[in-house]
Amino acid sequence: MLYPRLVLTRQLLSDSGMIFCSIDDKNQAYVKCLFDEILEENNFVANLPTIMNLKGNQNGFAFARTHEYTLVYAKNKSAASFNKFVIDEERILEEWQQDEIGYFKKVANLKATGVNAPREKRPNLFYPIYVDNNGTVSLERDDEDCIELLPITNGQEMSWRWGKEKFQSEISDVIVKRENDIFSIYKKQRPKIDELPSEKPKTLFYKPVYSSGNGTNQLVSILGKKLFNNPKPVELIKDFITISGNKSSVILDFFAGSGTTGQAVLKLNKQDGGKRQFILAASNEITDTTPKGIVKDVTSKRLKRVMTGECYDGTKNFKCLEKNQPLGDNLDVYDITTVSPCEATKKTC
């Protein structure tokens, strides 16, 4: 099924065009070989692990699956160019410091607060920490010049947030600050997977809004109920389009599914005044929840609603997601079927 579509896609792509293909870990190796054959191996750009469920799908065997893959190929890699994300790199890096492990920033004091902080509540968390002249911390007094620190606040014995074992294992994640001969110990916070954005897209694709659950919620908010399994989130497709095209690009999705690609194009055009166009193709599969078929009950209906505010049947009881403003009004829907030469030419056979 995929092979003839890829052959046709290669013919349709402009010389600077590119293709993004979402695939699971079971099939990505086979699909990459198919792409290497049709689009040629030297036009391979990236194989992006794309985080769709950071918590992990617990239904998988042995491992909680968090990601799928996005294969990226160019029609002609030498003619292709990719855009960068717009971020304030300097401002972001000002928030972080670096040590031998990597980036960090100072967060909470290691001394506990609250109703459970007093020593009598957690006696095992009351112990001395030693600081030498170089600011190095230890649980052992290395020499006589070491300063002994105890979790004491306003003369009351309190407790540390960490036990000895955790402190020893994560000793590289503490900061010693000295102000007016008073020493304080703080925790280092290491960046989470999305906290150090880069102008150039990273090979690990992740934002919280890429969650598959977010894609489902977006579609339910438009159609009123769940009619399609695992729709892609709009923000993920928007970012793929942002880095790979321009404001006048034509985007073809030949596995259109619920129509996320169309909505992503419409939202981008609304945001930056672009004139992008989309072409979506899908089989009108009939299911228990889509008696007229997925294209008519989901894809077309979704796009009609976000574009005009009208329901597929012509009623106007839907408010658009974009602050109640329609995203456009030019949507053509075609039924494609196979006809004989006689039918096509209106001749009698």
QUIRAPE-V951443 format. One record per pair of residues at least 24 apart in sequence whose C-alpha atoms are under 6 Angstrom apart, sorted by the first residue. I is the first residue (numbers start at 1). J is the second residue. Records with the same first field share a line. If there is no record, write none. Layout:
BEGIN
I: J / J
END
This chain:
BEGIN
15: 75 / 76
16: 79 / 80
17: 74 / 75
18: 73 / 74 / 75
19: 72 / 73
20: 71 / 72
21: 70 / 71
22: 69 / 70
23: 69
24: 68 / 69
43: 73 / 74 / 77
44: 73
45: 72 / 73
46: 72
47: 71
48: 203 / 204
49: 204
50: 205
51: 206
52: 210 / 211 / 212
53: 211
82: 243 / 244
83: 243
84: 199 / 200 / 243
85: 199
104: 188 / 189 / 190
105: 188 / 189
106: 188
107: 187
108: 186 / 187
109: 185 / 186
110: 160 / 161 / 185 / 186
111: 151 / 160 / 161
112: 159 / 160 / 161
117: 158 / 159
118: 158
119: 157 / 158 / 159
125: 159 / 160 / 163
126: 159
210: 236
227: 289
234: 260 / 264
238: 264
247: 274 / 275 / 276
248: 275 / 276
249: 276
250: 276 / 277 / 278
251: 278
252: 278 / 279 / 280
253: 280
254: 280 / 281
255: 282
256: 280 / 281 / 282
258: 298 / 299
259: 299
END
